[in-house]
Amino acid sequence: MTGDAIDLDKAKLDPASVFHTPNDVLRAAGLSIEDKKAILIRWEEDAEALLRATEEGMPPEDNRNPAELLRAVHLALESL
């Protein structure tokens, strides 16, 4: 995420394209709690899909660990 204004629609559709980590969502200024929650819930759905794909033998191309990502998203959601 850069210092530019956040593209909220893009963040809600593909959080990883706007934020580097779930904690970046929490630190983002100008987002309501509801917006942050919506973004994190979408990221949770994406991480769960990535985890299922990995379990089926289709690991992510960028070597991300989907279980660690899912844990980070859950921790961020809990902190809201």
C-alpha positions as CSV (number, residue, x, y, z in Angstrom):
1,M,0.0,0.0,0.0
2,T,1.3,3.4,-0.9
3,G,0.6,6.8,0.6
4,D,-2.0,7.4,-2.2
5,A,-5.7,7.3,-1.4
6,I,-7.1,3.8,-1.0
7,D,-9.3,2.4,-3.8
8,L,-12.0,1.0,-1.5
9,D,-13.8,-0.9,-4.2
10,K,-10.5,-2.6,-5.3
11,A,-9.6,-3.3,-1.7
12,K,-13.0,-5.0,-1.1
13,L,-12.6,-7.1,-4.2
14,D,-8.9,-8.0,-4.0
15,P,-7.4,-6.9,-0.6
16,A,-3.9,-8.3,-1.5
17,S,-3.7,-6.0,-4.5
18,V,-4.1,-2.9,-2.2
19,F,-2.5,-4.1,1.2
20,H,0.6,-6.0,1.9
21,T,-0.7,-7.6,5.1
22,P,-4.0,-7.8,7.1
23,N,-2.4,-5.5,9.7
24,D,-2.0,-2.8,7.0
25,V,-5.8,-2.8,6.7
26,L,-6.0,-2.1,10.5
27,R,-3.6,0.8,10.2
28,A,-5.2,2.3,7.1
29,A,-6.4,5.8,7.9
30,G,-9.8,7.0,6.5
31,L,-11.4,3.6,6.6
32,S,-14.4,2.9,8.8
33,I,-14.5,-0.2,11.0
34,E,-17.2,-1.6,8.7
35,D,-14.9,-1.1,5.6
36,K,-12.0,-2.7,7.4
37,K,-14.2,-5.6,8.4
38,A,-15.5,-6.1,4.9
39,I,-12.0,-6.0,3.4
40,L,-10.7,-8.5,6.0
41,I,-13.7,-10.9,5.5
42,R,-13.0,-10.9,1.8
43,W,-9.3,-11.6,2.5
44,E,-10.4,-14.4,4.8
45,E,-12.5,-15.9,2.0
46,D,-9.5,-15.6,-0.4
47,A,-7.1,-17.2,2.1
48,E,-9.5,-20.1,2.7
49,A,-9.8,-20.8,-1.0
50,L,-6.0,-20.7,-1.3
51,L,-5.7,-23.1,1.6
52,R,-8.2,-25.5,-0.1
53,A,-6.3,-25.3,-3.4
54,T,-3.0,-26.0,-1.6
55,E,-4.4,-29.0,0.1
56,E,-5.6,-30.3,-3.3
57,G,-2.0,-30.0,-4.6
58,M,-2.2,-26.6,-6.2
59,P,0.2,-24.4,-4.1
60,P,0.3,-20.7,-4.7
61,E,2.7,-19.4,-7.3
62,D,4.4,-16.9,-5.0
63,N,5.1,-19.5,-2.2
64,R,2.8,-17.7,0.3
65,N,1.7,-19.9,3.2
66,P,-2.1,-19.7,3.1
67,A,-2.4,-21.0,6.7
68,E,-0.2,-18.2,8.0
69,L,-2.2,-15.7,5.9
70,L,-5.5,-17.0,7.3
71,R,-4.2,-16.8,10.8
72,A,-3.1,-13.2,10.3
73,V,-6.5,-12.3,8.9
74,H,-8.2,-13.9,11.9
75,L,-6.0,-12.0,14.3
76,A,-6.8,-8.7,12.5
77,L,-10.5,-9.4,12.6
78,E,-10.4,-10.2,16.3
79,S,-8.6,-6.9,17.0
80,L,-11.5,-5.0,15.4
